[in-house]
Amino acid sequence: MLPREDFIFTIGYDGPVAVLDKQAKRKYGKLSTRELAEKGLFRAAYSSAVYSGDKGELQFIADTYRRLGEHTSAEPAGSAGSAEPSLAEADLTALARLFGVFPVDVKRSISL
């Protein structure tokens, strides 16, 4: 499996080789999942949470992303209800599709 920094900045695959965003990896590779999300790097943050397998991190990403959508929505604040659904209620498949992140067993990477 790839190291964490390689996994979170993988932008695609060329056969059995992961293709990495070298500049983003260099600039943001040491940030935590929370720090990535706070900087608005949701795909990298989601990738980090998937890599760690930590349900708390996945919940944080889902909640943060949901709040971002509420602030940009045309609906009045609070109209969607005050209780946020837990990750158990959220569709993890939809998040994986949204960010295009799935665990893949590759051992090599190239940086672009």
Buried (B, 14 or more C-beta within 10 A) or exposed (E): EBEBBBBBBBEEEEEEEBBBBBEBBEEBBEBEBBBBBEEEBBBBBBBBBBBBEEEEBBBBBBBBBEEEEEEEEEEEEEEEEEEBEEBEEBEEEEBBEEBEBEEEEBEEBEEE
